[in-house]
Amino acid sequence: MQLVEGTTVGIDLGTSFSSLCQLDDQGAPVVVDNALGSPVTSSIVLLGDDHRVSVGPTPEMMIEQPDNTVVAVKRQMGNNDYFRIYEGKKLTPEFLSAMILRKLKQDCEQVVGPIGNAVITVPYYFNDPCRQATMQAGQIAGLNVLDVINEPTAATLAYAWMHGDLGVAAANAKPKKILVYDLGGGTFDVTVVTYTPTNFQVEATDGDTFLGGLDWTRRLVNHAAEEFQKKYNMDPRDDPHARVALTEDCEVVKQDLTKRMRTTIDVSYRGLDLQIAVTRADFEALTADLLQRTRDTTELVLELAGVNAADLDEILLVGGSTYMPMVHTMLEDLTGRTPSTTLDPRIAVAQGAAVHAAILEARATGGESRLSDAVRARLGSVSSTDVNSHSLGVEITDPSAPGGKRNHVMIARNSPLPAKIDQRFVTDRPNPQGIRIRLLEGEVSDIDACTPVGDFRITNLPPGLPAGSPVEVSYSYDSNRRIVVKARELTGNAEASVDIQYEGTLDDNSVEAFRSLAEQYSID
């Protein structure tokens, strides 16, 4: 890892809102306000005229130009089929996310000076193509990306650091066990983390990259549209302008119901108006199945970690959607504990990313930095043990499986990293010209439901090799999330290996081309 000139920061690249944070001289993680004086920046991108891109446009701008508005691009990270056409250019999720990062960088540089290095956060349940895409978004934005860190790990770092539990020598310090419930605008995950003053260890994690506050808002949108349709036989969702306006109104209503027991949705469409009363109980009934999905995941993670609710020292809430009272009520019912309110759910992840960035900076500089000696000593004493959030395996022949092929898991999810395993297989036909090793990421046996992460072939096989000849596969996944797979045919000792290059991400030339293109756009 190499630092470049400029300030080192942590960035929470969120589905709905993003923020940037750095450690001050005394080690406090301070979120840097944007040009509007807010600690968070809307992650909505409006592709305007004449190379002008607005990040966090006003509702009026989005209603006026719905077809040029990009919402929740984080959900598309790693998706090679998603793009937007703008001024004749095909813009990928990496580029669109880079516009958000550039806006953060541009605004915050007015406060802290040039920004060079960054740690960017991702949901724990992001697969590796999504993580790679996030790093490339940072590179396109002109950042030297030191690392991507999982959001719940970052939140726990912020909690432990700000409570003085981290990097402090303490004899016989009792490990603390934390459950992090992270419900953001577009993604959800829950994680159990155990930590001491000098070490973090993730015990188990699970989540959903397509579940978040946006889904709660859409339930209100659909409810209001259906009520309007019943009265007037017209659906405001059919018109892009009306749909955006209704979505903005329902987002406000959702936030109102956090503080109030009753409010109204005002729907206007084609000169007709309807006022719809909504209570908090109505809202909770409309979204009960969404909340249940998060409860099911929480129960699963506790089971995977082998933890009872009584074993938890704290429940951390992360993400703006955790302000909803229904979340607090559900977690209290499930665990018998009141979730902690000591961290601001909107900025905790960015604060933890800043702590992690400072740890990496201290290591890279040998401890030399603007931080005080005491802070550097704390940072230098911290280590962590992570786990993989998705299982890694190989495609094998199985006559009983659909299509005769299935996924054979070699490194199970929630395995501590680094992880390495060697297994023997056999060839499935006589005299093969080559042996293909196809690598998959996923929990199920169905290969079509898994994510391909690479493949390679063993060649130069001995002639007349019989079916059933042994092949040894060595699968390793290091703490930097680099996957290396080696395979050796044991009869003739022919072997091959691969460093994974994830499908669905940009090559170096594309990243550089997008970086040059990004510099041509003005960011508002």
SEVOMAR-503038 format. One line per field, with one value per residue (C-alpha): x, y, z; chain; residue number from 1. Coordinates in steps of 0.001 Angstrom, whole numbers, plus 500000, padded with zeros to 6 digits. Example, Ala and Ser with C-alpha at 12.3 -4.5 7.8 and 13.67 -1.06 7.14 Angstrom:
REM residues 2
px: [512300|513670]
py: [495500|498940]
pz: [507800|507140]
chain: [A|A]
n: [1|2]
***
This chain:
REM residues 524
px: [500000|501336|500090|499896|500140|497021|494708|493607|489870|487084|484025|480616|479323|475644|472567|470645|473272|477072|479538|483257|485193|488758|490485|491429|494807|493521|492010|488332|486558|485022|482606|483367|480320|479535|479066|475536|476776|475360|477301|475575|475246|472391|473572|471245|472870|471219|472820|472288|473122|476549|478684|477071|476265|474323|474826|471999|469685|466623|463250|462137|465073|464313|460609|461508|464049|463065|464635|468031|467930|469904|468758|470213|473129|474828|472425|473898|477568|479179|476272|477811|474386|473464|474355|472977|473519|474602|475889|476554|478581|477646|478080|478503|477662|481351|481358|478047|479249|482470|480374|479107|482642|483915|481223|482258|485928|485292|483229|485392|488648|487399|487662|490565|492685|493623|492380|494617|493832|490557|488952|485478|482785|480648|477829|479152|477072|478561|480198|483690|482712|480728|483734|486030|483552|483534|487330|487262|484656|487112|489929|487763|487011|490753|491247|493974|491742|493630|490912|487214|485870|482609|480042|479260|482975|483405|480500|481980|485352|483689|481868|484936|487242|484876|484185|487912|487849|490230|494008|494306|496486|494308|495192|492615|490301|487007|486015|482881|480308|478362|475445|475419|472036|472663|469575|470448|468615|469141|471025|470766|473116|473540|476820|478113|481547|483725|486469|489151|491239|493629|491648|488403|486882|483745|481806|479026|477242|474345|472265|470459|471782|468225|466522|466525|464611|463765|461562|459667|459116|457880|455229|453841|454054|452136|449548|448916|448812|446343|444054|444206|443444|440408|438936|439882|440718|444143|447571|450101|452909|452326|453828|457570|457174|454233|455979|459077|456949|454942|458117|459598|456384|456282|459888|458922|455856|458032|460297|457303|455985|459233|458234|454452|451671|449636|450181|448807|449962|448878|448568|448131|447841|446287|444538|443042|443917|443563|444584|445265|445531|448288|449005|452188|450238|449153|452744|453952|451249|452179|455832|455569|457011|460065|460781|460274|462957|465429|464356|464803|468317|469180|468055|470069|473257|472914|472517|475511|477631|476470|475358|472336|470837|471859|475517|475465|477095|475499|473245|474430|472055|473571|471887|469229|466404|467038|465364|462018|460449|459408|463100|463725|460583|461470|465039|463939|461384|463971|466888|465403|467901|467460|469654|472431|471827|475354|476303|474583|473359|473818|477547|478843|480044|482031|483555|484685|486094|488157|489528|490464|492050|494129|495257|496408|498108|499965|501225|502292|504192|505769|503751|504740|501712|500062|498320|499482|501830|499061|496685|499349|500132|496467|496130|499266|498113|494874|494465|491410|490169|487553|485328|484140|480493|479910|480988|483588|483553|484128|481783|481818|480077|477160|474740|472017|472144|470118|472193|474680|476688|476639|478536|480863|481685|485341|485548|482243|480884|481835|485238|487955|490378|492909|491493|493035|491846|493162|490821|491116|488727|488774|488394|484983|486011|488921|491742|490805|492603|492329|490700|488583|488370|485370|485159|481855|480668|477408|475699|473567|474371|472596|475405|473005|472219|475914|478228|481075|484347|486791|488060|491242|492432|495096|496727|499690|498004|499565|497994|495448|494661|491837|488595|488846|492406|493103|493234|494184|492671|494101|491795|493020|491375|493572|492757|493003|490255|492605|491631|494280|493362|495852|495104|497431|496741|498569|499361|501520|501940|500575|499321|497779|496679|494710|494508|490848|489878|486228|483639|481529|484268|486297|489796|492602|492230|488502|489153|491706|489402|486541|488845|489763|486088|485088|487481|485576|482339|481407|479936|477277]
py: [500000|503411|506821|509806|513446|514863|514286|510740|510355|507830|507892|506320|505906|505358|504515|507601|509749|509848|511514|512129|512101|512466|512133|515472|516027|514606|511515|512499|511340|514553|514554|517363|519379|519823|523157|523423|523017|519503|516441|514268|514631|513134|510266|511268|512260|514543|514500|518054|519984|521071|518665|519764|517091|517855|515635|516008|518015|519755|517936|520547|519671|515937|516471|518593|516077|512591|510792|512349|511523|508540|507159|504280|503592|501762|498881|498511|498297|495319|495031|494948|495305|498626|501934|505387|507198|510820|513107|510059|508256|505005|505681|502707|502461|502996|506318|507501|506650|508514|511655|511375|510851|513802|516008|514946|515480|518840|520238|518915|520097|523639|522766|520305|521004|518524|514981|512187|508899|507320|504285|503690|501632|498864|496689|493486|491464|493073|490374|490840|492327|494986|495720|495995|498348|500551|500800|501718|504430|505958|505783|507462|510218|510871|509136|506736|504044|502429|499893|499160|498360|496702|499108|497197|496787|500527|501279|499042|500723|504100|502862|501266|504158|506875|504954|504693|500894|500637|500701|500951|498458|496861|493790|491013|493194|491370|490959|492825|491321|493751|493229|495795|496262|498311|499439|502147|503653|500730|497920|495936|493743|492537|491453|490119|491462|490594|493027|493657|496832|495505|493145|492967|489676|489335|486274|486125|488307|488194|490722|491900|494414|495118|496005|499463|502624|503080|500004|501464|504676|502746|501054|504500|505516|502416|502862|506492|505732|502896|505106|507796|505212|503957|507457|508808|505715|507187|506146|508932|506371|506242|509706|510057|513619|512736|509577|511501|514168|511512|509682|512873|513558|510007|510236|513274|511446|508476|510788|512554|509225|508752|511662|511769|509215|510589|512630|512976|512290|514937|513554|515910|514572|516042|518773|516387|516253|513690|513903|510509|510122|507757|506672|505139|501909|502009|502464|499623|497348|498262|497369|494545|491968|494167|494493|490742|490093|492052|490174|486815|487836|489018|485717|483815|485757|485218|481498|481420|483225|480868|483856|484327|487781|487747|487421|490776|493789|496262|496643|499321|500974|502104|503771|506468|503961|502798|505995|504302|503382|499975|499004|499800|497950|494837|494652|495161|492377|490066|490684|492144|495011|498670|499562|502067|505657|506933|507017|509047|506324|508674|509267|506366|504419|507377|507902|504272|504516|507510|505489|502638|505109|506542|503051|502328|505725|505127|501770|503125|506069|504163|506219|509634|511885|515062|513019|513128|510463|508975|508682|507113|504584|503611|503265|501178|498576|497598|494531|492804|489424|489531|486877|486264|487150|484695|481079|480268|477020|475179|473734|469936|467167|465575|463383|463946|467750|469725|469857|467468|470252|471814|474237|472558|474992|474985|478106|478573|482027|483485|481735|483792|485381|484506|481089|478246|474742|471878|469224|466349|465718|463286|463733|462814|461462|459560|461163|464838|467492|469894|470236|473338|474751|477096|479218|480281|482526|481582|479499|477147|474125|475543|476980|479384|481000|481611|484392|483231|484741|483202|480054|478500|475274|472683|471713|469506|466457|463008|461043|458371|459793|457597|458883|459154|460533|462714|466510|468614|472090|474664|477590|480596|483872|486363|489225|491672|489673|488414|484979|482605|479133|476484|473090|470159|466934|464414|461743|463884|466833|469368|472435|475838|478757|481985|485315|486251|489078|489680|489672|492788|495306|497688|497050|499505|501290|501870|503211|505671|506717|507320|509267|511586|511920|512737|515675|517192|517480|520291|519049|521118]
pz: [500000|499029|500106|497774|498738|500361|503305|504153|504775|505255|502997|503452|499886|500614|498571|499722|501433|501560|503889|504362|507632|508909|512273|513761|515439|518724|517127|517012|513824|512475|509560|507105|506065|502386|500613|502033|505588|505920|507155|504542|500769|498770|496555|493717|490419|487852|484401|483182|480051|478822|480867|484145|486726|489892|492940|495445|493150|494538|494348|491809|489538|489770|489038|486021|484637|485878|482926|483689|487396|488735|492091|494150|491799|494679|494078|490590|491571|489852|487396|483930|482282|483897|482262|481444|478161|478638|475887|473725|476398|478121|481840|484160|487894|488647|486793|488271|491771|491022|490458|494050|495329|493302|494838|498345|497509|495860|498732|501534|499986|500652|504369|504766|501686|498934|499557|498286|500024|501064|502616|501173|502866|501359|502689|504220|501821|498697|496617|495255|491866|493780|495996|492998|491316|494424|494408|490730|491396|493849|491322|488666|491197|491573|494908|495960|497468|500338|501126|501130|504591|505504|506919|510139|510848|510343|512682|515378|514929|515446|518550|520142|519266|520509|523725|524436|524156|521221|521149|524916|526790|529456|531486|531172|529066|528593|524925|523922|521606|519427|517045|514230|512559|509411|507502|505027|502116|499779|501505|504721|506670|510211|511766|515065|515987|518977|519924|522499|522802|520142|517912|515961|514866|512788|513946|511347|508824|506383|504500|501403|498870|497675|500948|502496|503255|499578|499812|502781|500804|497766|499894|500727|497057|495973|498719|497774|494034|494546|496657|493967|491307|493225|493341|489911|487830|487023|488273|488971|488733|484960|484536|485366|486677|488909|490128|491202|492919|494779|495804|497241|499178|500540|501671|503755|505094|506102|508065|509644|510913|512812|515056|514680|514962|512055|508894|505348|501802|499292|495760|492791|489256|486099|488028|490564|494257|497014|500656|502240|506011|507150|510718|512015|512531|508853|507745|509931|508531|504945|505572|508122|505724|505033|508739|509185|506561|508670|511801|510069|509003|512516|514012|511394|512117|515856|515151|512785|515374|518125|520188|522412|522749|526414|525328|523517|525108|522726|519706|517286|514845|511563|508599|508467|508182|511747|512970|512282|515648|514318|514092|517757|518841|516823|518131|521725|521299|519724|522084|525258|524931|524062|521064|521676|520653|521346|517644|514939|512519|509558|510048|512183|509151|507792|511245|511384|507870|509016|511947|509601|507173|509998|511039|507489|507231|510505|509261|505872|507353|510222|512676|511333|510934|512214|514934|518544|519884|522030|519076|516862|519579|519834|516076|515753|518260|516485|514253|512847|511685|508960|507400|503865|503334|500462|500010|497365|495437|492180|489588|489636|487724|489568|487576|490187|489839|487262|484106|485638|487334|490805|493014|495499|498344|499407|501575|503416|504185|507573|507413|509167|506717|505493|504550|502555|501729|499571|498193|495738|492872|489953|486206|484785|481366|479795|477811|478398|476351|479282|482677|483253|486766|487029|490197|491754|494576|496293|498932|496823|494679|491602|489456|487699|491066|491805|490627|488330|489571|487126|485458|484076|482444|483128|479819|478779|480244|479741|476862|477706|481134|482491|483963|487729|487683|490760|490606|493633|493948|496360|497103|499109|500077|501885|504253|501335|499573|496881|495613|494283|493032|491936|490444|489757|487892|490063|487460|485187|487577|485083|486931|486458|488635|488520|490311|490081|487739|488531|485796|485525|486427|484306|483018|483768|480429|481017|484509|483155|480284|482717|485004|482128|481175|484767|484794|481853|483845|486194|489478|491267]
chain: [A|A|A|A|A|A|A|A|A|A|A|A|A|A|A|A|A|A|A|A|A|A|A|A|A|A|A|A|A|A|A|A|A|A|A|A|A|A|A|A|A|A|A|A|A|A|A|A|A|A|A|A|A|A|A|A|A|A|A|A|A|A|A|A|A|A|A|A|A|A|A|A|A|A|A|A|A|A|A|A|A|A|A|A|A|A|A|A|A|A|A|A|A|A|A|A|A|A|A|A|A|A|A|A|A|A|A|A|A|A|A|A|A|A|A|A|A|A|A|A|A|A|A|A|A|A|A|A|A|A|A|A|A|A|A|A|A|A|A|A|A|A|A|A|A|A|A|A|A|A|A|A|A|A|A|A|A|A|A|A|A|A|A|A|A|A|A|A|A|A|A|A|A|A|A|A|A|A|A|A|A|A|A|A|A|A|A|A|A|A|A|A|A|A|A|A|A|A|A|A|A|A|A|A|A|A|A|A|A|A|A|A|A|A|A|A|A|A|A|A|A|A|A|A|A|A|A|A|A|A|A|A|A|A|A|A|A|A|A|A|A|A|A|A|A|A|A|A|A|A|A|A|A|A|A|A|A|A|A|A|A|A|A|A|A|A|A|A|A|A|A|A|A|A|A|A|A|A|A|A|A|A|A|A|A|A|A|A|A|A|A|A|A|A|A|A|A|A|A|A|A|A|A|A|A|A|A|A|A|A|A|A|A|A|A|A|A|A|A|A|A|A|A|A|A|A|A|A|A|A|A|A|A|A|A|A|A|A|A|A|A|A|A|A|A|A|A|A|A|A|A|A|A|A|A|A|A|A|A|A|A|A|A|A|A|A|A|A|A|A|A|A|A|A|A|A|A|A|A|A|A|A|A|A|A|A|A|A|A|A|A|A|A|A|A|A|A|A|A|A|A|A|A|A|A|A|A|A|A|A|A|A|A|A|A|A|A|A|A|A|A|A|A|A|A|A|A|A|A|A|A|A|A|A|A|A|A|A|A|A|A|A|A|A|A|A|A|A|A|A|A|A|A|A|A|A|A|A|A|A|A|A|A|A|A|A|A|A|A|A|A|A|A|A|A|A|A|A|A|A|A|A|A|A|A|A|A|A|A|A|A|A|A|A|A|A|A|A|A|A|A|A|A|A|A|A|A|A|A|A|A|A|A|A|A|A|A|A|A|A|A|A|A|A]
n: [1|2|3|4|5|6|7|8|9|10|11|12|13|14|15|16|17|18|19|20|21|22|23|24|25|26|27|28|29|30|31|32|33|34|35|36|37|38|39|40|41|42|43|44|45|46|47|48|49|50|51|52|53|54|55|56|57|58|59|60|61|62|63|64|65|66|67|68|69|70|71|72|73|74|75|76|77|78|79|80|81|82|83|84|85|86|87|88|89|90|91|92|93|94|95|96|97|98|99|100|101|102|103|104|105|106|107|108|109|110|111|112|113|114|115|116|117|118|119|120|121|122|123|124|125|126|127|128|129|130|131|132|133|134|135|136|137|138|139|140|141|142|143|144|145|146|147|148|149|150|151|152|153|154|155|156|157|158|159|160|161|162|163|164|165|166|167|168|169|170|171|172|173|174|175|176|177|178|179|180|181|182|183|184|185|186|187|188|189|190|191|192|193|194|195|196|197|198|199|200|201|202|203|204|205|206|207|208|209|210|211|212|213|214|215|216|217|218|219|220|221|222|223|224|225|226|227|228|229|230|231|232|233|234|235|236|237|238|239|240|241|242|243|244|245|246|247|248|249|250|251|252|253|254|255|256|257|258|259|260|261|262|263|264|265|266|267|268|269|270|271|272|273|274|275|276|277|278|279|280|281|282|283|284|285|286|287|288|289|290|291|292|293|294|295|296|297|298|299|300|301|302|303|304|305|306|307|308|309|310|311|312|313|314|315|316|317|318|319|320|321|322|323|324|325|326|327|328|329|330|331|332|333|334|335|336|337|338|339|340|341|342|343|344|345|346|347|348|349|350|351|352|353|354|355|356|357|358|359|360|361|362|363|364|365|366|367|368|369|370|371|372|373|374|375|376|377|378|379|380|381|382|383|384|385|386|387|388|389|390|391|392|393|394|395|396|397|398|399|400|401|402|403|404|405|406|407|408|409|410|411|412|413|414|415|416|417|418|419|420|421|422|423|424|425|426|427|428|429|430|431|432|433|434|435|436|437|438|439|440|441|442|443|444|445|446|447|448|449|450|451|452|453|454|455|456|457|458|459|460|461|462|463|464|465|466|467|468|469|470|471|472|473|474|475|476|477|478|479|480|481|482|483|484|485|486|487|488|489|490|491|492|493|494|495|496|497|498|499|500|501|502|503|504|505|506|507|508|509|510|511|512|513|514|515|516|517|518|519|520|521|522|523|524]
***
